[in-house]
Amino acid sequence: MSMSVKRINPPEIQAFGTFLNGKIDSIFATMNALCNAVVDVQYYGTNAFAFKSQCSTAANDMATKLQTASVAMATNIASATSRVGGSLGGERISINLSDNKLTLPTPQPDTGIQEVDPAALTGLSTTVADQFTQLIDAVSSLAPRLEQTDWKGDARDGTLAAVQSFVRTASTTIESTQTSITDAIKTQVEVVGEADVAPQA
């Protein structure tokens, strides 16, 4: 155990716990919105089903990995702060994941009818970009917020290590998924544009 200065400001630790829970809630809400946006876009048919399945799988994989990383972070922080009270006061930080449900929709099966709204596909690019920005911003805010908290000691260091581990995993997962989905949408926009060309007179 470290012999460095121990300093605990209970209200600040509680405030960080509240902040952390709020950010995890927002991450799950954004992931659900992302999954739904891809599956619900006005684009149906053979190519659409393949496209939506590909993007849905990528989004679902990301959501599952972030859920696993969230559970690990919650466990590690609970462990690190299990004795944070003691003679210095304060309370253990816990992350409530019970309300963070992932709704992973499945694409509508191909019925043979081909339909696409090119503007909807283009709009999906903007929506998805905004959602990924929200995810990155939420994840990136966790460590700086903890570092600003009036708290020193082993429990704080253990909490920071757990948060930083989550941030690394989440950032890598989000960025690779964003590239995959963004490229897939771009390809579909190009395919639709090339297919819908009026014949030359």
Residue frames as a rotation matrix with the C-alpha (Angstrom) as fourth column:
MET 1
0.576 0.817 0.000 0.00
0.817 -0.576 0.000 0.00
0.000 0.000 -1.000 0.00
SER 2
-0.011 -0.571 0.821 1.20
0.512 -0.709 -0.486 3.48
0.859 0.414 0.300 -0.90
MET 3
-0.117 -0.115 -0.986 2.44
0.967 -0.240 -0.087 5.74
-0.227 -0.964 0.139 1.92
SER 4
-0.807 -0.149 0.571 1.57
0.376 -0.875 0.304 8.89
0.454 0.461 0.763 -0.04
VAL 5
-0.881 0.471 0.045 -0.99
-0.390 -0.668 -0.634 11.45
-0.269 -0.576 0.772 1.11
LYS 6
-0.607 0.788 0.100 -4.57
0.784 0.575 0.234 10.20
0.127 0.221 -0.967 1.44
ARG 7
-0.869 0.383 -0.314 -7.27
-0.266 -0.895 -0.358 12.76
-0.418 -0.227 0.879 0.82
ILE 8
-0.644 0.732 0.224 -10.98
0.744 0.530 0.407 12.07
0.179 0.429 -0.885 0.45
ASN 9
-0.842 0.521 -0.142 -13.68
-0.477 -0.841 -0.257 14.60
-0.253 -0.149 0.956 -0.23
PRO 10
-0.654 0.564 0.504 -16.87
0.367 0.819 -0.441 12.48
-0.662 -0.103 -0.743 0.08
PRO 11
0.357 0.857 -0.372 -19.24
-0.019 -0.392 -0.920 14.84
-0.934 0.335 -0.123 -1.81
GLU 12
0.040 -0.419 -0.907 -16.79
-0.926 -0.356 0.123 15.03
-0.374 0.835 -0.403 -4.70
ILE 13
-0.921 -0.340 0.193 -16.42
-0.271 0.911 0.309 11.25
-0.281 0.232 -0.931 -4.88
GLN 14
-0.258 0.919 0.299 -20.19
0.443 0.388 -0.808 10.93
-0.859 -0.076 -0.507 -4.84
ALA 15
0.406 0.382 -0.831 -20.44
-0.448 -0.709 -0.545 13.57
-0.797 0.593 -0.116 -7.57
PHE 16
-0.511 -0.640 -0.574 -17.97
-0.836 0.214 0.505 11.67
-0.200 0.738 -0.645 -9.72
GLY 17
-0.836 0.256 0.485 -19.99
0.196 0.965 -0.173 8.48
-0.513 -0.050 -0.857 -9.19
THR 18
0.210 0.962 -0.177 -23.12
0.217 -0.222 -0.951 10.30
-0.953 0.161 -0.255 -10.36
PHE 19
0.185 -0.249 -0.951 -21.26
-0.823 -0.568 -0.011 11.72
-0.537 0.784 -0.310 -13.36
LEU 20
-0.812 -0.584 -0.010 -19.88
-0.516 0.710 0.480 8.29
-0.273 0.395 -0.877 -14.27
ASN 21
-0.506 0.706 0.495 -23.30
0.442 0.706 -0.554 6.66
-0.741 -0.061 -0.669 -14.10
GLY 22
0.420 0.688 -0.592 -24.81
-0.131 -0.599 -0.790 9.40
-0.898 0.409 -0.161 -16.25
LYS 23
-0.119 -0.560 -0.820 -22.14
-0.926 -0.235 0.295 9.01
-0.358 0.795 -0.491 -18.92
ILE 24
-0.927 -0.159 0.339 -22.54
-0.078 0.967 0.241 5.21
-0.366 0.197 -0.910 -19.03
ASP 25
-0.032 0.989 0.146 -26.30
0.400 0.147 -0.905 5.73
-0.916 0.029 -0.400 -19.42
SER 26
0.442 0.205 -0.873 -25.70
-0.539 -0.717 -0.441 8.15
-0.717 0.666 -0.206 -22.30
ILE 27
-0.612 -0.727 -0.312 -23.28
-0.723 0.354 0.593 5.75
-0.321 0.589 -0.742 -24.00
PHE 28
-0.756 0.390 0.526 -25.85
0.366 0.918 -0.155 2.94
-0.543 0.076 -0.836 -23.95
ALA 29
0.284 0.909 -0.306 -28.62
0.204 -0.369 -0.907 5.28
-0.937 0.195 -0.290 -25.16
THR 30
0.154 -0.313 -0.937 -26.47
-0.825 -0.562 0.052 6.44
-0.543 0.765 -0.345 -28.07
MET 31
-0.868 -0.487 0.100 -25.51
-0.373 0.771 0.517 2.87
-0.329 0.411 -0.850 -29.01
ASN 32
-0.354 0.825 0.441 -29.18
0.551 0.565 -0.615 1.88
-0.756 0.026 -0.654 -29.10
ALA 33
0.484 0.522 -0.702 -30.01
-0.190 -0.720 -0.667 4.92
-0.854 0.456 -0.250 -31.23
LEU 34
-0.320 -0.715 -0.621 -27.16
-0.840 -0.089 0.535 4.04
-0.438 0.693 -0.572 -33.60
CYS 35
-0.880 0.013 0.475 -28.34
0.117 0.975 0.190 0.43
-0.461 0.222 -0.859 -34.02
ASN 36
0.040 0.994 0.105 -31.90
0.554 0.066 -0.830 1.59
-0.832 0.091 -0.548 -34.69
ALA 37
0.265 0.027 -0.964 -30.87
-0.512 -0.843 -0.165 4.33
-0.817 0.537 -0.210 -37.14
VAL 38
-0.711 -0.625 -0.322 -29.03
-0.617 0.335 0.712 1.85
-0.338 0.705 -0.624 -39.36
VAL 39
-0.835 0.399 0.379 -31.80
0.427 0.904 -0.010 -0.75
-0.347 0.153 -0.925 -39.37
ASP 40
0.052 0.972 -0.231 -34.68
0.582 -0.218 -0.784 1.74
-0.812 -0.093 -0.577 -39.77
VAL 41
-0.555 -0.294 -0.778 -33.28
-0.337 -0.775 0.534 3.76
-0.760 0.559 0.331 -42.69
GLN 42
0.530 0.844 -0.080 -35.60
-0.359 0.137 -0.923 3.79
-0.768 0.518 0.376 -45.73
TYR 43
-0.211 -0.647 -0.732 -33.67
-0.973 0.212 0.094 1.28
0.094 0.732 -0.675 -47.79
TYR 44
0.230 0.421 0.878 -35.09
-0.500 0.824 -0.265 -2.17
-0.835 -0.378 0.400 -48.59
GLY 45
0.811 0.074 -0.580 -34.27
-0.555 0.408 -0.725 -5.06
0.183 0.910 0.372 -50.87
THR 46
0.827 -0.486 -0.282 -31.43
0.448 0.873 -0.190 -7.47
0.339 0.030 0.940 -51.49
ASN 47
-0.125 -0.931 0.343 -28.55
0.416 -0.363 -0.834 -4.99
0.901 0.038 0.433 -51.25
ALA 48
0.071 0.241 0.968 -30.24
-0.644 -0.730 0.229 -3.17
0.762 -0.639 0.103 -48.38
PHE 49
0.946 0.322 0.025 -30.62
-0.237 0.637 0.733 -6.36
0.220 -0.700 0.679 -46.35
ALA 50
0.469 -0.852 -0.232 -26.94
0.753 0.523 -0.400 -7.22
0.462 0.013 0.887 -46.84
PHE 51
-0.265 -0.551 0.792 -25.90
0.098 -0.832 -0.546 -3.66
0.959 -0.067 0.274 -45.98
LYS 52
0.337 0.491 0.804 -28.10
-0.727 -0.407 0.553 -3.45
0.598 -0.770 0.220 -42.88
SER 53
0.956 -0.017 -0.294 -26.99
0.157 0.873 0.461 -6.87
0.249 -0.487 0.837 -41.71
GLN 54
0.103 -0.994 0.018 -23.32
0.709 0.061 -0.702 -5.88
0.697 0.085 0.712 -42.07
CYS 55
-0.370 -0.230 0.900 -23.79
-0.241 -0.912 -0.332 -2.58
0.897 -0.340 0.281 -40.21
SER 56
0.613 0.684 0.396 -26.08
-0.596 0.071 0.800 -4.09
0.519 -0.726 0.451 -37.61
THR 57
0.754 -0.413 -0.510 -23.54
0.519 0.851 0.077 -6.81
0.403 -0.323 0.857 -36.87
ALA 58
-0.284 -0.912 0.297 -20.76
0.525 -0.407 -0.748 -4.21
0.803 -0.057 0.594 -36.52
ALA 59
-0.180 0.296 0.938 -22.90
-0.573 -0.806 0.145 -2.02
0.799 -0.512 0.315 -34.24
ASN 60
0.839 0.543 -0.033 -24.03
-0.323 0.548 0.772 -4.99
0.437 -0.637 0.635 -32.18
ASP 61
0.400 -0.788 -0.468 -20.44
0.716 0.588 -0.378 -6.21
0.573 -0.184 0.799 -31.79
MET 62
-0.491 -0.562 0.665 -19.40
0.082 -0.790 -0.608 -2.75
0.867 -0.244 0.434 -30.62
ALA 63
0.207 0.682 0.701 -22.29
-0.720 -0.379 0.581 -2.56
0.663 -0.625 0.412 -28.17
THR 64
0.892 0.118 -0.437 -21.49
0.122 0.867 0.483 -5.99
0.436 -0.484 0.759 -26.76
LYS 65
-0.008 -0.983 -0.186 -17.79
0.732 0.121 -0.670 -5.13
0.681 -0.141 0.718 -26.32
LEU 66
-0.501 -0.147 0.853 -18.63
-0.266 -0.912 -0.313 -1.85
0.824 -0.384 0.417 -24.60
GLN 67
0.614 0.749 0.250 -21.09
-0.537 0.165 0.827 -3.62
0.578 -0.642 0.503 -22.35
THR 68
0.673 -0.450 -0.587 -18.41
0.578 0.815 0.039 -6.13
0.461 -0.365 0.809 -21.36
ALA 69
-0.403 -0.869 0.286 -15.91
0.520 -0.475 -0.710 -3.30
0.753 -0.137 0.644 -20.79
SER 70
-0.078 0.475 0.876 -18.50
-0.552 -0.752 0.359 -1.43
0.830 -0.456 0.321 -18.69
VAL 71
0.883 0.409 -0.229 -19.05
-0.091 0.630 0.771 -4.46
0.460 -0.660 0.594 -16.48
ALA 72
0.241 -0.888 -0.391 -15.29
0.827 0.399 -0.397 -4.86
0.508 -0.227 0.831 -16.00
MET 73
-0.517 -0.417 0.748 -14.93
0.070 -0.891 -0.448 -1.18
0.853 -0.179 0.490 -15.12
ALA 74
0.360 0.759 0.542 -17.84
-0.582 -0.271 0.766 -1.35
0.729 -0.592 0.344 -12.68
THR 75
0.853 -0.067 -0.517 -16.33
0.337 0.827 0.449 -4.40
0.397 -0.558 0.729 -10.98
ASN 76
-0.077 -0.994 -0.077 -12.85
0.815 -0.018 -0.579 -2.88
0.574 -0.107 0.812 -10.77
ILE 77
-0.408 -0.015 0.913 -14.07
-0.229 -0.966 -0.119 0.46
0.884 -0.258 0.390 -9.43
ALA 78
0.690 0.701 0.181 -16.27
-0.399 0.159 0.903 -1.24
0.604 -0.695 0.390 -6.84
SER 79
0.637 -0.538 -0.553 -13.25
0.689 0.719 0.094 -3.26
0.346 -0.441 0.828 -5.74
ALA 80
-0.352 -0.854 0.383 -10.91
0.588 -0.520 -0.619 -0.24
0.728 0.008 0.685 -5.69
THR 81
-0.493 0.226 0.840 -13.34
-0.467 -0.884 -0.036 1.79
0.734 -0.410 0.541 -3.61
SER 82
0.207 0.636 -0.743 -14.65
0.289 0.686 0.668 -1.00
0.935 -0.353 -0.042 -1.38
ARG 83
0.180 -0.223 -0.958 -12.72
0.983 0.073 0.167 0.39
0.033 -0.972 0.232 1.60
VAL 84
-0.339 -0.355 0.871 -12.73
0.495 -0.855 -0.155 4.04
0.800 0.379 0.466 0.60
GLY 85
0.662 0.653 0.367 -14.80
-0.006 -0.485 0.874 4.92
0.749 -0.581 -0.318 3.67
GLY 86
-0.025 -0.709 -0.705 -12.85
0.801 0.408 -0.439 3.73
0.599 -0.575 0.558 6.67
SER 87
-0.070 -0.080 -0.994 -11.65
0.883 -0.468 -0.025 6.48
-0.464 -0.880 0.103 8.95
LEU 88
-0.914 -0.369 -0.169 -11.66
0.247 -0.835 0.491 9.06
-0.322 0.408 0.854 6.16
GLY 89
-0.076 0.962 -0.261 -15.34
-0.177 -0.271 -0.946 8.80
-0.981 -0.026 0.191 5.30
GLY 90
-0.474 -0.003 -0.881 -16.83
-0.873 -0.131 0.470 8.59
-0.116 0.991 0.060 1.85
GLU 91
0.307 0.631 0.712 -18.52
-0.406 0.764 -0.502 5.66
-0.861 -0.135 0.491 0.18
ARG 92
-0.487 -0.497 0.718 -17.86
0.335 0.653 0.679 3.04
-0.807 0.571 -0.152 -2.44
ILE 93
-0.347 0.334 -0.876 -18.51
-0.819 -0.563 0.110 4.01
-0.457 0.756 0.469 -6.04
SER 94
-0.421 0.266 0.867 -20.86
0.345 0.931 -0.118 1.67
-0.839 0.249 -0.483 -7.86
ILE 95
-0.803 0.187 -0.565 -22.02
-0.582 -0.446 0.680 1.78
-0.125 0.875 0.467 -11.46
ASN 96
-0.124 0.857 0.500 -25.63
-0.209 0.470 -0.857 0.76
-0.970 -0.211 0.121 -11.98
LEU 97
-0.880 -0.244 -0.408 -25.74
-0.446 0.126 0.886 -1.23
-0.165 0.962 -0.220 -15.20
SER 98
-0.626 0.678 0.385 -29.17
0.463 0.721 -0.516 -2.74
-0.628 -0.144 -0.765 -14.58
ASP 99
0.409 0.826 -0.387 -30.88
0.153 -0.480 -0.864 0.02
-0.900 0.294 -0.323 -16.55
ASN 100
-0.164 -0.553 -0.817 -28.40
-0.796 -0.415 0.441 -0.14
-0.583 0.722 -0.372 -19.46
LYS 101
0.213 0.356 0.910 -30.21
0.211 0.893 -0.398 -2.51
-0.954 0.277 0.116 -21.77
LEU 102
-0.762 -0.460 -0.457 -29.11
-0.384 -0.247 0.890 -3.04
-0.522 0.853 0.012 -25.35
THR 103
0.408 0.883 0.233 -31.91
-0.113 0.301 -0.947 -3.26
-0.906 0.360 0.222 -27.89
LEU 104
-0.649 -0.748 -0.141 -30.34
-0.309 0.089 0.947 -4.94
-0.695 0.658 -0.289 -30.89
PRO 105
0.396 0.897 -0.193 -32.81
-0.527 0.050 -0.848 -4.84
-0.752 0.438 0.493 -33.79
THR 106
-0.416 -0.463 0.783 -32.61
0.400 0.680 0.614 -7.15
-0.817 0.569 -0.097 -36.80
PRO 107
-0.805 0.065 -0.589 -33.04
-0.491 -0.631 0.601 -5.92
-0.333 0.773 0.540 -40.37
GLN 108
0.306 0.951 0.050 -36.34
-0.613 0.237 -0.754 -6.55
-0.728 0.200 0.655 -42.15
PRO 109
-0.173 -0.381 0.908 -35.96
0.345 0.840 0.418 -9.65
-0.922 0.386 -0.014 -44.33
ASP 110
-0.838 -0.187 -0.513 -35.59
-0.398 -0.434 0.809 -9.18
-0.374 0.881 0.289 -48.08
THR 111
0.013 0.934 0.357 -39.08
0.011 0.357 -0.934 -9.42
-1.000 0.016 -0.006 -49.64
GLY 112
-0.198 -0.147 0.969 -37.86
0.916 0.324 0.237 -8.87
-0.349 0.934 0.071 -53.17
ILE 113
0.796 0.498 0.345 -39.10
0.579 -0.793 -0.191 -5.28
0.178 0.351 -0.919 -53.26
GLN 114
-0.312 -0.950 -0.022 -36.28
0.943 -0.306 -0.132 -2.83
0.119 -0.062 0.991 -53.88
GLU 115
0.732 0.549 0.404 -36.77
0.477 -0.836 0.272 0.62
0.487 -0.007 -0.873 -52.36
VAL 116
-0.212 -0.815 -0.539 -34.39
0.973 -0.226 -0.040 3.35
-0.089 -0.533 0.841 -51.39
ASP 117
0.946 0.315 0.080 -34.55
0.316 -0.949 -0.006 7.00
0.074 0.031 -0.997 -50.46
PRO 118
0.180 -0.963 0.198 -31.11
0.688 -0.020 -0.725 8.33
0.703 0.267 0.659 -51.43
ALA 119
0.044 -0.118 0.992 -31.61
-0.402 -0.911 -0.090 11.33
0.914 -0.395 -0.087 -49.14
ALA 120
0.896 0.322 0.306 -32.27
-0.409 0.331 0.850 8.96
0.173 -0.887 0.428 -46.23
LEU 121
0.680 -0.716 -0.161 -28.98
0.707 0.698 -0.115 7.16
0.194 -0.036 0.980 -46.86
THR 122
-0.132 -0.723 0.678 -27.11
0.361 -0.672 -0.647 10.46
0.923 0.159 0.350 -47.05
GLY 123
0.345 0.364 0.865 -28.88
-0.623 -0.601 0.501 11.58
0.702 -0.712 0.019 -43.89
LEU 124
0.969 -0.014 -0.246 -27.86
0.164 0.783 0.600 8.35
0.184 -0.622 0.761 -42.21
SER 125
0.124 -0.990 0.059 -24.22
0.705 0.047 -0.707 9.32
0.698 0.130 0.705 -42.75
THR 126
-0.270 -0.166 0.948 -24.77
-0.302 -0.921 -0.247 12.54
0.914 -0.354 0.198 -40.81
THR 127
0.688 0.623 0.373 -26.77
-0.571 0.147 0.808 10.82
0.449 -0.768 0.457 -38.06
VAL 128
0.815 -0.421 -0.398 -24.18
0.496 0.862 0.102 8.10
0.300 -0.281 0.912 -37.61
ALA 129
-0.163 -0.912 0.377 -21.32
0.469 -0.408 -0.783 10.63
0.868 0.049 0.494 -37.57
ASP 130
-0.005 0.249 0.968 -23.11
-0.629 -0.754 0.191 12.62
0.777 -0.608 0.161 -34.85
GLN 131
0.904 0.423 0.063 -23.74
-0.326 0.586 0.742 9.48
0.277 -0.691 0.668 -32.79
PHE 132
0.486 -0.807 -0.336 -20.14
0.734 0.586 -0.345 8.36
0.475 -0.079 0.876 -32.97
THR 133
-0.311 -0.555 0.771 -19.03
0.021 -0.815 -0.579 11.86
0.950 -0.164 0.265 -31.93
GLN 134
0.431 0.565 0.704 -21.35
-0.721 -0.253 0.645 11.61
0.543 -0.785 0.298 -28.92
LEU 135
0.938 -0.095 -0.333 -19.84
0.223 0.902 0.369 8.23
0.266 -0.420 0.868 -28.00
ILE 136
0.048 -0.998 0.036 -16.25
0.709 0.008 -0.705 9.45
0.704 0.059 0.708 -28.27
ASP 137
-0.201 -0.080 0.976 -17.05
-0.341 -0.929 -0.146 12.63
0.918 -0.362 0.160 -26.31
ALA 138
0.748 0.565 0.349 -18.73
-0.530 0.194 0.825 10.66
0.398 -0.802 0.444 -23.51
VAL 139
0.786 -0.509 -0.352 -15.88
0.565 0.822 0.071 8.17
0.253 -0.255 0.933 -23.23
SER 140
-0.085 -0.907 0.413 -13.21
0.578 -0.383 -0.721 10.88
0.812 0.177 0.556 -23.44
SER 141
0.163 0.232 0.959 -14.79
-0.434 -0.856 0.281 12.87
0.886 -0.462 -0.039 -20.60
LEU 142
0.833 0.337 -0.439 -14.41
0.163 0.609 0.776 10.16
0.529 -0.718 0.452 -17.95
ALA 143
0.163 -0.860 -0.484 -10.71
0.946 0.275 -0.170 10.35
0.279 -0.430 0.859 -17.00
PRO 144
-0.583 -0.403 0.705 -10.43
0.259 -0.915 -0.309 14.18
0.770 0.002 0.638 -17.05
ARG 145
0.333 0.786 0.520 -13.47
-0.379 -0.393 0.838 14.44
0.863 -0.476 0.167 -14.76
LEU 146
0.823 -0.081 -0.562 -11.89
0.478 0.634 0.609 12.02
0.307 -0.769 0.560 -12.28
GLU 147
-0.170 -0.985 -0.017 -8.55
0.890 -0.146 -0.432 13.83
0.423 -0.089 0.902 -12.42
GLN 148
-0.403 0.099 0.910 -10.34
-0.109 -0.992 0.059 17.06
0.909 -0.075 0.411 -11.43
THR 149
0.644 0.732 -0.223 -11.88
0.083 0.223 0.971 15.38
0.760 -0.644 0.083 -8.38
ASP 150
0.065 -0.569 0.820 -10.52
-0.871 -0.433 -0.232 16.30
0.487 -0.699 -0.523 -4.93
TRP 151
0.924 0.243 0.294 -9.34
-0.341 0.873 0.350 12.81
-0.171 -0.424 0.890 -4.07
LYS 152
0.044 -0.955 -0.295 -5.91
-0.862 0.113 -0.494 11.25
0.504 0.276 -0.818 -3.44
GLY 153
-0.098 -0.176 0.980 -4.85
-0.793 0.608 0.030 7.74
-0.601 -0.774 -0.199 -2.49
ASP 154
-0.878 -0.352 0.325 -4.87
-0.158 0.852 0.499 4.12
-0.452 0.387 -0.804 -3.57
ALA 155
-0.135 0.916 0.378 -8.63
0.568 0.385 -0.728 3.95
-0.812 0.117 -0.572 -4.15
ARG 156
0.555 0.294 -0.778 -8.49
-0.332 -0.779 -0.531 6.95
-0.762 0.554 -0.335 -6.44
ASP 157
-0.376 -0.796 -0.475 -5.54
-0.821 0.049 0.569 5.50
-0.429 0.603 -0.672 -8.35
GLY 158
-0.790 0.136 0.598 -7.31
0.214 0.975 0.061 2.17
-0.574 0.176 -0.799 -8.72
THR 159
0.294 0.954 -0.058 -10.43
0.387 -0.174 -0.906 3.93
-0.874 0.244 -0.420 -9.96
LEU 160
0.330 -0.251 -0.910 -8.43
-0.705 -0.707 -0.061 5.95
-0.628 0.661 -0.410 -12.47
ALA 161
-0.760 -0.649 0.050 -6.74
-0.479 0.610 0.631 2.77
-0.440 0.455 -0.774 -13.77
ALA 162
-0.428 0.691 0.582 -10.15
0.555 0.709 -0.435 1.12
-0.714 0.137 -0.687 -14.26
VAL 163
0.563 0.646 -0.515 -11.51
0.044 -0.645 -0.763 4.18
-0.825 0.407 -0.392 -16.06
GLN 164
-0.013 -0.663 -0.749 -8.44
-0.836 -0.404 0.372 4.47
-0.549 0.631 -0.549 -18.30
SER 165
-0.832 -0.240 0.500 -8.66
-0.021 0.914 0.404 0.78
-0.555 0.326 -0.766 -19.21
PHE 166
0.077 0.949 0.306 -12.30
0.628 0.192 -0.754 1.25
-0.775 0.250 -0.581 -20.21
VAL 167
0.525 0.098 -0.845 -11.44
-0.358 -0.876 -0.324 4.37
-0.772 0.472 -0.425 -22.21
ARG 168
-0.523 -0.800 -0.294 -8.72
-0.659 0.162 0.734 2.56
-0.540 0.578 -0.612 -24.17
THR 169
-0.749 0.282 0.600 -10.96
0.406 0.911 0.078 -0.39
-0.524 0.302 -0.796 -25.00
ALA 170
0.263 0.960 -0.096 -13.99
0.553 -0.231 -0.801 1.74
-0.791 0.157 -0.592 -25.79
SER 171
0.270 -0.207 -0.940 -12.11
-0.525 -0.850 0.036 4.25
-0.807 0.484 -0.338 -27.95
THR 172
-0.785 -0.615 -0.082 -10.48
-0.434 0.451 0.780 1.57
-0.443 0.648 -0.620 -30.09
THR 173
-0.587 0.639 0.497 -13.77
0.631 0.746 -0.213 -0.29
-0.507 0.189 -0.841 -30.49
ILE 174
0.395 0.779 -0.487 -15.76
0.306 -0.611 -0.730 2.84
-0.866 0.140 -0.479 -31.34
GLU 175
0.006 -0.469 -0.883 -13.22
-0.670 -0.657 0.345 4.13
-0.742 0.590 -0.318 -33.87
SER 176
-0.922 -0.364 0.128 -12.91
-0.168 0.677 0.716 0.83
-0.348 0.639 -0.686 -35.75
THR 177
-0.310 0.895 0.321 -16.70
0.769 0.435 -0.469 0.42
-0.559 0.101 -0.823 -35.82
GLN 178
0.350 0.412 -0.841 -17.16
-0.061 -0.886 -0.459 3.96
-0.935 0.212 -0.285 -37.06
THR 179
-0.505 -0.624 -0.597 -14.79
-0.674 -0.147 0.724 3.31
-0.540 0.767 -0.346 -39.95
SER 180
-0.902 0.161 0.400 -16.58
0.294 0.909 0.295 0.09
-0.316 0.384 -0.868 -40.85
ILE 181
0.000 1.000 0.008 -20.09
0.770 0.005 -0.638 1.56
-0.638 0.006 -0.770 -40.80
THR 182
0.240 0.036 -0.970 -19.14
-0.274 -0.956 -0.104 4.87
-0.931 0.290 -0.219 -42.43
ASP 183
-0.749 -0.579 -0.322 -17.40
-0.495 0.165 0.853 3.07
-0.441 0.798 -0.410 -45.31
ALA 184
-0.716 0.543 0.439 -20.40
0.609 0.793 0.014 0.76
-0.340 0.277 -0.899 -45.76
ILE 185
0.297 0.852 -0.432 -22.81
0.473 -0.524 -0.708 3.70
-0.830 0.006 -0.558 -45.97
LYS 186
-0.074 -0.420 -0.905 -20.56
-0.569 -0.727 0.384 5.55
-0.819 0.543 -0.185 -48.41
THR 187
-0.942 -0.294 0.164 -20.44
-0.072 0.651 0.756 2.48
-0.329 0.700 -0.634 -50.64
GLN 188
-0.327 0.902 0.283 -24.25
0.829 0.418 -0.373 2.16
-0.454 0.113 -0.884 -50.62
VAL 189
0.337 0.402 -0.851 -24.73
0.018 -0.907 -0.421 5.84
-0.941 0.127 -0.313 -51.46
GLU 190
-0.471 -0.612 -0.635 -22.40
-0.657 -0.237 0.716 5.39
-0.589 0.755 -0.290 -54.45
VAL 191
-0.901 0.162 0.403 -24.12
0.320 0.875 0.363 2.17
-0.294 0.455 -0.840 -55.58
VAL 192
0.060 0.994 -0.086 -27.56
0.727 -0.103 -0.679 3.79
-0.684 -0.022 -0.729 -55.42
GLY 193
0.215 -0.035 -0.976 -26.32
-0.331 -0.943 -0.039 6.85
-0.919 0.332 -0.215 -57.27
GLU 194
-0.756 -0.582 -0.300 -24.75
-0.498 0.213 0.841 4.76
-0.425 0.785 -0.451 -60.06
ALA 195
-0.754 0.501 0.425 -27.86
0.564 0.825 0.028 2.60
-0.336 0.261 -0.905 -60.43
ASP 196
0.274 0.941 -0.199 -30.32
0.731 -0.339 -0.592 5.48
-0.625 0.017 -0.781 -60.68
VAL 197
-0.635 -0.522 -0.570 -29.13
-0.050 -0.708 0.705 7.16
-0.771 0.476 0.423 -63.87
ALA 198
0.474 0.853 -0.218 -31.56
-0.251 -0.106 -0.962 8.26
-0.844 0.510 0.164 -66.58
PRO 199
0.144 -0.401 0.904 -30.89
0.799 0.586 0.133 6.71
-0.583 0.704 0.405 -70.02
GLN 200
-0.664 -0.456 -0.593 -29.34
0.010 -0.798 0.602 8.96
-0.748 0.394 0.534 -72.63
ALA 201
0.460 0.865 -0.202 -31.79
-0.176 -0.135 -0.975 10.27
-0.871 0.484 0.090 -75.23
